Amino acid sequence: MLLTRRKAYFVVALLLAGAGLVTGFNVVLEKTNTLEFCISCHSMASTVYPEYKQSSHYLNRTGVRAECADCHVPQPFIPKIIAKLKASKDVYHEMLGSVDTQAAFEAKRLQMAQRVWQTMKETDSRECRSCHTESAMQLSLQKRRAQVQHRDAEKNNETCIDCHKGIAHKPVHKDQEQESGEVDFML
């Protein structure tokens, strides 16, 4: 009887500890998804944050705001954990001071952007589509050029980031175009 009671206490203690760990883990995940957390790094606060504040993702006629995590952190759990693990290198580099000046950040900006674009391409712009659904788009209300380009993109299996670079941040894709001679459209 005593052994059974000890096992029961042990099981209850394990369940409580597990619930505490899961809760704590989720709290940390959510805290690191906030705008305040993202701009707490000097390199973000002085570079991409001011650009973002000038974008339609920050201030627009509808009052809907997309924050850092909306575009950079997947909603599904496993991809979210993978993204968080990859982002840990950003924290590491922030602590190292790899991008502690405007010049250092700008020197790495295109490379960092290309990594984000590649991820968006690989996921069919999943984070864009969490807010912008094709079924909710009214092509007839778009400018003629946008209507044509959206139809062409669908036919050509293109994804949002193929055309919509530089929407919330400095359009560094133009630097890439000059280097490679390719042309991207930004609507």
Secondary structure, DSSP 4 states (H G I P E B T S, - for coil): -HHHHHHHHHHHHHHHHHHHHHHHHHHHHHHTTSHHHHTTSHHIIIIIHHHHHTSTTTS-TT-----HHHHHS-SSHHHHHHHHHHHHHHHHHHHHTTT-SHHHHHHHHHHHHHHHHHHHHHTTTHHHHTT--GGG--GGGS-HHHHHHHHHHHHTT--HHHH--SSSS--THHHHHHHH-------
